[in-house]
Amino acid sequence: MPDSKTTVPSLVASAWRTAPPVLRRFAYWDWGIGLVAAGVSVAGDAFDWWGNMQFTSNLLAEAICGMLALPIALVIIRRLAEYQVRELDRARLDERYATIRTQMAVAVRATRDNLQEVEQEVFASTDAFAGAIKDEDGILVDPDLANETARILHAQMDSQQWILYERMMAPLRIVGSQLQSLLVERDRNDDLTDETTKFAELWIELESALAQQKQTMANGHDLFGNRPAVTALDIDGAKRLRDVAIKHLKGVDRLLDLCDQLEAYASPGSLPRPSGREPGQDAG
């Protein structure tokens, strides 16, 4: 980020301090010879050594000025020019950053809206399944409902359903990659800022949550697909199905929570969504 305390004297001091040693030695020799030559020239003017040699005196004066100015150009003016270029580049990056943050906020909201639709469907089927297998003295409450909702849950964890997740996340991933690259570019001359680190951590968590959700869906799809019919004789098996269904729902909630955090990052004034519901609780 730009330093508000940067001044011309501080830039000059920094330029001289960070200049290569060989360049500083050259400057000392150049200035020393130039000052000696200037002293000799001033003495020549005082004693009228030059006579009518105006061209020679002018040539000598130009050479002395060049010797005195060359180290300044190599060390100080170059640093000032670099600073100006960096500031112009920083302004351009800040403008791009503001634009991509806006795009990120839009992409996150769209992704969250789609995930909320998925969450509502998954919650409804998971809640119905969890309610149907609540046992009273080892007896299922509603085996027919349990088998019906099990088929729905099996379909909701299908590989085709995962393609839907990939499509929902695609715009967000594109903008997120652009933002991550821009943040690193903006900090390339300094240590990574807290802002860059925070976004990187959020992005890693999002990718990790997606990978975990994909694995949960694959495991759940196999478990529901290979199950026998849910009966009162296998209440333990029904509970295992319930547990994987709840894990699947919590995976969707985790993705929604991360979308909220990304939206808060992109739009600090945004409001968090209501907390997720637990299966078996009153949705109303």
N, C-alpha and C positions, 0 to 999 in steps of 0.2 A: 504494500500500500504506500501511496506517496507520503513522504515525510514533510509535515508542515513546518518543521524547523530548519529545512534546508535553505541555506543562503549562499550567495556568491563566495564570501570568504571561506565558508565551510567546504564548499566544493573545491576551491583553490587549494586549501590545506589538504583535503583528501586526495586530490590529484597528485600533489607533490609527494605525499606520504606513501601512496601506493604505486608510484612510478617505478619502473625497473631500476635497480642500482646503477647499471651501466648508463642509463639515460640521465640519471642525476649527476653522475661523474662527468658526462659529456657537457651538461649544462654548466657545471662549475668551471670547467676548462674554457668553454665558449664564452661565458660571461667574463671570466678573468682576462682572456685575450682581448675581448671587445672593450672592456673598461680601460685596459692599458693603451689600446689603440686610440680610444677616445681621448685619454689624457694627453697622449702625444700629439693628437690632432689639435686639441685646444692650445697646447704650447706652441705648435706651429703657427696657429692664427696669431698668437700673442707676439711672436718674434718674426712674423711675416715670412715664414719659410716657403709658402706656396707661390708667392709672387703673382704671376699671371696664369698659373696652372689651375684654372677654375675646374676644368674637367676632372683632373686628377683628384683635387680636393673633394669634389662632389662624389666621385666614384668611391673614394675612401670613406666618406660619410655614409653612403648607402651600404657599403660592406659592413661597417660598424653597426648600423641599425639592424641589418639582417642578423648579425651575430647575436645581438642582444635580444632580438625578437624570436629567433628560431626555437630556443628551448621553451619559451612561453607558448608558442604555437603547438609544439610537440606534446607538452605536458598539460598545460592548463586549458588552452582553447579547445583542444581535442576532447578533454573531459567535459567541458561545458557543452560542446556539441553533442556528445553522447548522452548527457543528461537531458538535453532538449528532445532528442530522438526518443529516449525512454519515456519521457512524459507524454509525448504525442502518442506513442504506442500504448501507454497505459490508459490514456483517455479513450482510445479506440477499443481496447479490451474491456474497459468499464462499460462502454456503450453496448458492446456485444453481450457482456455479462447480464446487463439489465434486460436485454431482449430475450436471452435464453432462459433467464429466471421466469419471465412471463410465460414463455412457451412451456416451461416445466410445470408451472402452476396449472395451466390449462390441461396438459397431458395427465397430470396426477388426478385432477378432478374427474376427467373422463374415465380414467382407469378405476378410480374409486367407485364411481357410479355403476360401472359394469360389475365390479366385484360385489357391490351391495345387492345387486339383483341375484347374483349367484349365491350370496350368503343367505338371502331370504328363502331361496329354494332348498338349499342344503339344511338350513335350520328347520324348515317345516318338516322335511322328511326325517331328519335326525331326531327331532323332538317327538314326532309321532312314533318312531321306532323305539325310542327310549321309554316312552309312556306305555307302549304295548307290552314290553317285556318286564315291567315291574312285577316282581313276584310277590305273591302273598302266600306264605307257607309253601314256597317252591312251585307255585302254579302260575303260568303266564296269564296276564290280564286279558290279552287279545291276540292269540296266535295268528289269526287270519290277517289282522292289521299288521302284525310283525312281519309276515311273509310278503305282504303287498309292499310295505315300505322298504323292505330289504331289496326287492327288485329295483325300486327307484334309486336307492343308495348305490346299488351295483352299477346302474347306468350313469349316475353322477360321478363315479370314479373311473369311468371308461377312458381309454386313451384319446378318443375323439373329444371328450370333455377337456382333456389337457391341451389339445390344440386350441380350444377356445381361450384358455388362460394365456397361451403364447400370443394369440392375436390381440388380446386385451393389453398385454404388457409391451407389445412391439413399439408403439409410439413413445411410451415412457422410456424404454430402453434407449431408443435413438437419441432423444433429447438429453437423457441422463449421461450418455457417453460423451456427447458434445460439451455438456457443462463440466464434466470431470476433466476433459482435455483442456478446456479454457481455463479452469482454475489452476491447473498445473502450469500452463503457459504463463499465466499472470504472476505466478510465484517463482518462476524459473530462476530469477536472479537472487532470490532470498530463500530463507527457510519456508517450508509449507506453513501457511497460516492455519489458525484454529478452524476457520470457515472451510478451508479445503479439506482438512482432516475430518471434520464432522461429516461432510458430505460423503467422503470416501467410506467412512464407517457405516453410514446409512445405506449406501449402495451395496456394500458387501453383505450387510444384514438382509437386504432385499433379495439378492441373488441366492443367499443361503436359504432363506425362507421358501423361495420358489423351488429350489432343489429338494428341500425336505418335503414340500407339499407334493411334488411329483412322485417321490418315493412312497409317501403315505397313500396316495391315490392308487399307485400300482399294487401295493400290498393289500389295500382294502378291496380293490377290484378282484384280486385273486381269491381273497378270503370269502367275499360274498358270492363269487362265482362258483366256488367249489363246495359251498355249504349244502347240507341237506335241508329239508324243510324245517323251519323253526317249530319245535314241539315242546310240550311240557317236560318231556323226558331229557331234554338237553338245554336246561336253563343256563348252565355254565357256558355253553357254546354261544347262546344268544347274548350273554353278557359280553363275551369277547367281541362279537359283532358290534354291540353297542359302543364299546370302548374305542374301536377303530373308527366308527362313525363320528364320535365326539372329537377324536383327534383330527379327523378330516375337517370338521367344522372349525376347530380352533386354528387350523392352518389358514383357513380363509380369513378368520378374524385377525391373525397375525399379519397377513398381507394388507389388510385394511388399516391396521395400526401403523404400519410402516408408510403407507400412503399418506396418512395424516401427518406423520413426522416430516415427510418430504414436502408436503404442502406447506407446513409451518416454516420449513426452511426457505421455500420459494416465496411464500406470502406470509410474512410474520404476523399479519393481522387476522389470519384465518382462524376459525373456531374448530376445535376437535369434535369428531363425531361422537354420539352417545356410545357408552361402553357396550360391548357385545353381550348377548343374552346367553344363558346357559340352557341346554336342552332339559326339558322337564319342568322349566319355570313357565309361568304365565306370560305369554308374549304380549299381552295387552297391558 
